[in-house]
Amino acid sequence: MITIQSISNFDQKQPTAVTIGTFDGVHIGHKKILELLINNAKVSNLTATVLTFFPHPRMVLQQDSGIKLLNTIEEKTKILKEIGLDCLVIHPFTREFSRLSATEFVRDILVNSLKTKKIIIGYDHRFGRNRNANINDLITFGNTFDFEVEEISAQEINDISVSSTKIRKALEEGNITTANSYLGYEYMLTGTVKRGKGLGRQLGFPTANLYIEEDYKLIPKNGVYIVKSYIDNTLVYGMMNIGLNPTVNTNTAEKNIEIHFFDFEQDLYYQKIQIDIIERIRDEQKFDSVTALKVQLEKDKKTALDLIY
């Protein structure tokens, strides 16, 4: 898959089959559309292309929206590549871009820049300044500019909407099993390992402290989770705590993400790693003593290992 930053950098020669959207989560509903796009492109000898935007339009047009996304742009790119797209175009979304008229968007972006010959899009898709053009307008533009429009049904679009809503709600409630079932893969957190206070090591549970730069990334509910990661192409399991560490941190409101990997001694400081979340074990809780915390961590480890193996 070729990844292109900005439509202005698109210079592919072959005409394209295009779908447009944010595709946050790239979940099972999205994948139906992407498979349709890829199959159509193969049959018609077109380049299967996704046009997406970053930042998310709501971040730009509703700056106080507080929207949390299921994927960072890096995570989304990785998933789309695995699906088998030919081309991903990530266009910077700005207020200026949002003011393009429907005609300008179709003529300048879809036709002249992307060489679009087929568009696969939802029945409720709206575009152009103030989102004032709809799929019927797009079909009319297709007749003018010689491209085909294939409409995705209301039922399929509803499935996508429901999936996104349920995934966010499930993660906020700590129901990782439900979230993963709608995603079609294990929810991931990607970040850099930073130095912590070393308290985990003192307890016999050294942790990798994960720092996620993207503040728009949705972090699941506080608690203890079973996780896995590929480090130097080796599968490693572990358990992760998301929360405030109330037993040892009494005066902080800063959320921490700490992973203890099983049977693992490698130095990970300042490395970027991806954590895949498998299952949730329990809520975060405050213990009467550090000793009581250590006893619980031993129980958590046994629970995790029993479920993994």
N, C-alpha and C positions, 0 to 999 in steps of 0.2 A: 504494500500500500504506500502510495505517495502522500505525504502530508504537506500541505501548502498553507503558509501563513499569509492571509489576505488574498482576496480575489485578484488584486493587481499583479500578483506573482504567478497566476495560473497561465501556463503556456503549453498545455497538452494539445496535441494535434487532433486526436480522435474525438469525434462528437460524444456527448455525454448523456447518460440517463441520470437524473438528479432527484434527490429528495431533500427536503429542507426541514430543519428543526433543531431544538437544543439537545434532544436525545439524552436527557439526564438519567443516569443509571444504566442506559443501554440494556433495558430489562427484556423479559420474554415477549412483551407486547411490541416493543421497538424491533426486536429481531425478526418478527414476522414481516414487517415492512421492509427491513433491510434485505431479507432473503428474496422478497418479491423484486426489489430493485436489482439485486445481483443477477437473478434469473432472467429478468427482462433485458438487462444489459448484455448478457451472454448471447441470447437469442438474436438480438438486433445488432451485435458487434459494436456496442457502445461502452464507454468507460463508466462504471458504476461509481457515482460520486455523491457524497454527502456534503451539503453546505450547512455548516453550523456557525454559531456565533459565540464570541467571548470578548468581554464579559457577558453574562446572561442578560438579556434585554431588561429584565426587571431590576437588575442592579443599577442600570443606567437611567432608566425612565422612572423608577420608583426607588430612589436611593435610600429611603427609610424602610424598605420592604422587609429587611432582615432575612431574606431568603437563604436557606441552607440547601446545598446541592449534594446529590448522592455521589458524584464523581468530581475530582479535580480534572482540569483539561488534559493533564498527562494520563490519568487513569482512563478517561474516555477514549483517548487516542489509542491506547494499548488494547482496549476491548474491541474497538472497531477494526483494528488491524487483524485481530484474531478471527473475526467474523468473515473476512475475505473481501472487503471493499477494495476497489482499485485506487480510489482517490478520496482524501478528506481535505476539504477546504475550511479552514478556521478563519472567519473574517472578524476583524475588530468591530464590535458593535458600539456605535457612538450616536449621540443625538443627531448629528449631521446625517449619518446613514439612515436613521429612522425617518428622516424628512424626505427621502426619495419618493417621488410619486410612483404609482403602480406602473405606469408606462416606463419610467426611467429604470425601475428595478428589473422589469422583464427585458427591456431592450438592452440596457447597458450591462446588467449583471448576468442574467440567465442566457441571453442569446449571444451578445457580442463577446462577453468574457468567457463564459463556461461552455459555449457552443452546444447548448442544450437541444436535444432532439426528442426527449421524453421526460416528463415530470410525473412522479408518483407522489401524491399529496392527499391529505385528509379532506373530507367533504366540507369541513368547517374552517379550512385554512383561510386566513385573511392576511393581506400584505399591502405594502405601499403606505404612504403618509397617513397617519391616524387609522391604519388598518382598514381603509375604506374600500378595498377591492376584495372580491371573493372568488371562489372556484369557477363560477360562471364567467367572470371577467377573465380569468386565466385561460379558460377554454377559448374565449374570443381572441385573446392574444395569441394562442396557439395557432389558430387559423390564419392570423396575420403574419406571424413569424415562422410558421412551418415547424411546430413541434406538437407532440401528442401529450395529452393530459390523461392520466389514469387516476381515478378517484378511489380513495380508501374509504370503506363504508363507515357508517355511524357506529355500528357494533364494534368494529375493530378499533376505532378511535376511542370509544368508551372503555374498551378493555385496557388501552394504554393509560388513559386518565386514571382509572381505578387502580391500576398497578402502581403508578407513581405515588398516589395518595396513600395507598396501603403500605407501601415500602417505607415512606417517611414516618407514618404513624407507628408502624411496627418497630422501627429503630428507636424512635423516641420513647417507646414503652419497653424497650429491651427485648422484644420478641424477634431475635435474630433468625430463628427458624423460618418464620413467616416471610421476613424480608428476603432471605436467601431463596425461598421457593419462587418468589415473584421476579427476583433478579435473574435466576437461572445460573447463578454463581455465588460464591461466598463474598459478602460485603467486605470491602477492603479499606484499609487505612494506609496511606503512604506518607512517610516522613523521615526526618533525619534523627539519628540517635545522638542525644546530648547528654552531658554529664549531669548526674543528679547528686543527691547528698550521700549516697552510698549506704543508706539505711537497709536496703534490701540485702546487700552483701553481708552486713552484720548479722542478719537473721538467717543467713544460709540460703537466701533466695535473691541472688544478684539480678538486677533488672536492667533492661534497655529502656531508657526514657525517650519516648517518641515525641518529637516536636513536629507538628503539622503547620506548615507555613500558611496554607490557604485557610483564612478564617471563615470562608463561606462553606467549608466542608462540614457535612452533617456528622456529628459524633454521637454514637449510640448512648443510650441511658447509662448512667453510672452503674458500675457493678463489675463482677469478675467473669471473664469469658475464656473459653478454650480457643486457641488460635494456632495458625501454622504460618510458616514463611519459607521461602526458598532463599537460602543464603549461600552464595557461591555455588549455585545449582544443586544444593543439598537441601532436602526437605527436613525442616526442623519444627517440632511442635512445642507449644508452651501454653502459659496462661497469662491473661492480661487483666490489669485492673484499670478501670476508667473512673476517676473521681478525685476526691479531695484528701485522701489519706487521713481520715479523722482521728485515727489512733495516735499518730505521731505529729500531725499538723493541726494545731488547735486554732490558729489565727490566720488561716489562709482561705481564700475563696477561689484560688487558682486550680483549674482542673488539670490533672496529670494523666498521662497514658503511659503505663509501665508494663513491660513484658518480661516475664521470666521464662526463658527457654530451657527445656529439659535436656540434660546431658549435653550441655553446650558451654564451651569456655572461651570462645573466640572474642577478641576485642572488636566491638562494633562502633566505637565512638566516631561520630561525624560521617558515618555511612548512611546512605539513603536505602531504606528497606520498605517492603510491602508486607503488611500483616493481613491475612485472610481470617475472618472471624467465623468460627464453626458453630459454637453453642454458648449459651449463657449459663453460668453455674449458680450465681446468687447475687443479691444486692450487696452494695458496699455497706459496711457497718463499722461502728466504733467499738473497740474492745477495751476492757478494763485495764489491760496491760499489754506490753509488747510480747510477753510470753504467751498470752492468750491468742494474740494475733498470729504468732508463729505456729501454734497448734492448729489454728484454722487453715493456715496456708498449707500445712502438711495434708489436711483433709481435702483441700481444694485440688492439690496435686494428684492425690489418689483418685478423686472423682474424675479428673481430666484424663489420667492415664487409663482408667477403666473404660471410659467412653471411646478413647482413641484406639486402644488395642483390644 
